[in-house]
Amino acid sequence: MKAMILNQYGTDSKFELTEIAKPQPQPHEVLVKIAASSVNTVDTMIRAMGKDLPLSPDTPALLGMDFAGVIEAVGSDVKDFSIGDEVYGCAGGLATLPGALAEYIAADARLIALKPLKLSMREAAALPLVAITALEGLERAGNVRGQKVLVHGGSGGVGHIALQLANYLGADVYSTGGGDRQTALIESLGAKAINYKSETVEAYVEQHTGGQGFDVVYDSVGGTNMINSFIAARLNGHIVSTVSLLEIDLSLAHFKGLSLHVVFMLIPMLHNYKRAEHNRILTKIAHIVDEGKLKPILDENHYSLTEVDKAYARLTSGAGMGKVVIEN
C-alpha cells in the first residue's frame, strides 16, 4: 500500500511516498481503508522533536493519529463492527502504533466508533483527538449544567469543540479569542466571545461573573496562560488543561483551592489503558453530532495524501482556522 513515511525527524524533514506492506488486523483489530485523516499539533511536534518526545515512533515513521474510513476486514475477537462499517478514530501515529498517513490502518477496535451519519469522511476525520480531549476534560470537571464555563482558545482545534460540548451540556459558555475572525467564530458556535487582546482577565471576570470567577476554566492554550486561568476561576473552581508542560508557581491555585485536571488523551494508546473509553466517548460524540449540536470547523484548504508536507506547514503557520484534513 502507499504511505507517506518520515525517514528522519526535524522541522525541515519531508515525508516520502513509499510502498509498504498492507497491515493485517490482529484478533482485536479492524482493517480500515482510510478516506481522510487530520493533522493535530502533536503530529507536528513529533515531526519536529522526534525522539526528544517519549511518544515518538522510531524511524522510518508512519505518523497520523486521526482518521475516518471503511472497515474492510475484522479480527476474530471483534464483535461490535462489521465489514462495510464507516468508522472514525484516533488509533496510531505514535510509539509502536503505525499511523494513518497511508491507504490502510489496522486499528484497535476499542479506539474507534461508528462515524457520525451527518458528517462526511473529511469532517469525521477532523474530530477524534480534539473531541475526545474536549469531552474528557469537561467530564472530569463534573456536572457543568448551569455553571459558568470559560474556554480559552475557543477558535482552536480543542477549544471550538469544548465550547460546543459545554453548551450542549447546559453550561453558560464564554470563550477567549484573539481577533475579529476568532470572536465571530466563537459567537457563531454559541459562546459569548471575549477578546483577550483588548480585555484584561480581571475586567472580563468582573463583567461576566460579578468578580466571583468562572466555575470551570477549560484552558486549551496552555503554557503561561495557566496563570490567567487561575485568575479567572472562582474559589474551589476547576481548571482543565491540555498543555501543562511548564514550571509554574501554584500559590494562587492553592489559596483559591482550585482543582487541576490535566487531559492527555494519548494515555490509552501509549499504555493500553482503558482504551474502551475512547470508543465510549466517540460514540457519544457521534450522537451529539447527529443531533445537530456539534460540528467541526475545517480549514478552507484541501490536501491529498501526497501533500502531507503542505498540510503540516498550513497548521504550523497559524494562518488557517479550523482543522487541517488530508484526503486519500
N, C-alpha and C positions, 0 to 999 in steps of 0.2 A: 504494500500500500504506500501511497505518497504521504510524507510527513515533512514538516519544517523543523529541522534539527539545529540545535545550538551546539557547536563543537568547542567553543571556548567562551568564557564569561568576560564581561566588561561592557561599559556603556556603549562603546562603538562596535561591539560584536554583531555579526549578521547571522540571520537564520538561513539555512541552506536546504533547498528542496532535495529530499533524499528518499530513496526507495527502501523501506524496511519491511520486516515480516508482519503480516496481519496478525493481531493478537488472537489467541484462543481463550475463551472465557473459562475460568476456574468454576468449580461447583457453586460458589456463592456469587458469581458474577454474571452479567449480561453483556453481550457484544452489541454495541451501538454504532450504527452508521451515522456519523456526525454531519448535521446540516449547518450548524453555526456554533461558534464559540465566542467568548468575550474576553476582553483584556482588563485585568484588575491591577491596582497599584502594586500589589505583592508580586505579580508576574514581572513587572518592570524592575522591581527591587532584586528579584532573583537573577534576572539577566545582568544587572549592573554589578551586584555584590558577590555573586557566585557563592563559593564555599565559605565566605565570611558569614553567611546566613546558615544556621544549622539545618534549615529545612530544604536547602537547595539540592537537587539531584546531581549525581556525577555526570560529567560529560562523556560522550555526546548525550545531550539532554533533550527530552521531549517535554516541553512546557505546555501551559494552558490548563486552567482549572475548570472553568465553566463551559458547559456545552448543552446543546439540545439536538435530538436526533431520533432515529427509529431503531428499535430493537430488531436485530437480525438473528440472534441466537441466544439461548437461555441455559445457564448452568443447571446441573442436575438438582441442586439444593434450592433453587429459586422457585417460589410458589406464587408470588404476587404479581409477576409480569409475564407477558406472552410475546411471541414474535409478532411484530407489527405495531406494538405499542409505541406511541410518541412520548418521549420522556425528556426530562431535563435534570441537571445535577451538577455537582462540583466534586470530582472524583479522582483527580490526578494532577500531574504537573509539579510534584514536589516529592522529596525523599525518594523512595523506591517505586512510587506510583507513576507510570507513564501518563503523559498528559493528552490534551485534546487538540493540539495543532497537527491534526492528521485526519485521515479519512475514517478511521475507526478508533474506538476506545473500548477496552474491557473494563467495565465499571462494577464495583461492589454494589449489589442491588440495594444495600441499606443506605447508600449515599445518593440515591436518585428517587424521583417520583414521576407520576404521570404529569405531563406538562399541562399548563392551563389551556383550556379549549379555546379561549378567546384570543390567544396570542399566536403570532407567527413563530416559526423556529428562531428567527432573528431576535424577536422580542424576548422569547423564553430564555434564550442563551444569556441574556443580559442580567438575569435575576439571581441565580443560585447563591453565589458568595455574598452579595450585598443583602439579599433578602434574609438569608439565614442569620447573618450578623445583626441585622436590624431587629428581627423578631426575638432572637435570643436575648439581646440586651434589654428590650422592653419587658420581656417575661421575667428576667432576673430582677428588675426594678420593682416588681409586684404589680398589683392591680392599679392601672393608671386612669381608670374611668373617673371622670370628674376632676382630675388633677391637672395642674398646670405643668406642661411639658415643654422644655426648651430644647430644640435640636440645633446644635452648632454645625454649620456646613450643610444647610438644607438643600443646596443645589448640587451637591456631590453625589457620588455613587451610593454610599450607605445612607447619607443624610436624606436624600429625596425619597427613599423607601421608608426610612424610620418615621418621617413626619406623616406620611400617608397611613402607616400602620398605627401610629399613636392616635391619629384622627379616627380611624376605624374602631379602635379600642375604647373610644369615648372620652379621650383627653381633650383639654383645651390647649391647642398646639401653637407654639411660637417657634420661629426659626431665624437664624442669622444668615446673611449673605453679604457679599462684598461689592455689589453693583446693581444697576437697574435691571439687567438681564436676570441676574440671580434672584433678586427680590420679586420680580414679576413671576418667575417660575414657582417660587415658594408660595406666593399668593394663589396661583392657579391650581396648586396641589392641595390647598385647603388649610394652610397655616398663616398666621399673622407674621409678616416679614419684618425683620429688624436689620437695618444696615449697620453692621458693626464698625464700618469706617467712619460713620458720622455720629454714632450714638455710643456713649460710654456704657459699660456694663451697669454701673450704678444708676445711670439715667433710665435705662430700659427696665431694670428691676423695679425701680420706683414707679414707672409709668404703668407697667403691666401686672405688678403684684403688690402694689402699695408698699414696697420696700421689704416685703416678707421673704421674697425669693421664690424660685420655682421648685415644685415638688420633685421633679425629675429633670436632670440635665443630661441629654444624650450628646456626648462630645465625639463627633466623627472627624474632628480636625486634629486633635491630639497635640503632643509636644507642650510647649509653654502655654498653649491655650487652656490647659487644665486649670491654671490659676483663675482664669476668667470663669470657668465652670464652678470652681469652689465659691467664688464671689457671688455668682448668680443663684446658687442653691439656697434653699431655706434651711433652717435648723433641722437636723435629723433627715435631711433630704438625701436623694440618691443621685450618684454620678455614674453614668455608663460611659466607658472609654474604649475606643477601638485602637488607639495609638498611644501606648503608655511607655514607650522606650526612652525614658529620660530620668535624670535625677531631679528631685523636686522637694521643696520644704512642705511637709504635710501639716504644719502647725494650724493653718486655717481650717483644714478638714477636721483636725482633732477638736478644735474649740467649737466648731459647728456640729460636731457629731455626725459627719457625713458617712454614708456607705458608698464604697467604690467598687464597681463591678467592671472588671476588665474582660472584654469579649475577644477571644482568639478562636475563631470558628474552625481553624485548621486542626485543632487538637484531635477530633475524632479520626481524621485522616492520618495524622502523624503517629498516633499512639494506638490506633484501632480501639478507641474508647467511645462507647455509646454512639456508634455510627448510626443506629436506627433513629436517633434524634433528628438527624438530617432528613431522613425520609418523612418523619412526622411533620417537621417544620415546612418542608417543601410542599407536602400535601395540603397543609393548611394555607400556605401562600397561594396555591393554585385555586383553592375555593374562594379566597378573598378576591383574587383577580377576576374570577368568573362571575362574582357578584357585582363587578364593576367598581370596586372600591380601591383598586391598586393598579397602577400602570407604570412600567419602566420608561424612563426618558432615554432615548438613544441619540448618539451623535449623528449629525446630518450626513457624515461621510460613510461610504460603503467600501469595504475591503474584502479581497479574496484571500484564499489560503496562502497564495504566493506573495501577498503584500503584508505579511506579518510585521516586517520592519517599519513600514509606513504606519501601521496601526499602533505599534508601540510608541513611535515618535509622536503620533497625534495625542495619545494620552499624556505622555510626559511633557508635552509642550504647554499644557494648560490652556490651549487656545479653544478647545471644544467645550461643549456642555452636554452631558449625557454619556451613557455607556458606549464604549467603542466596541464594535462587533465585527467578527471575521466570518464570512460565509464561505462554505465549501462549494 
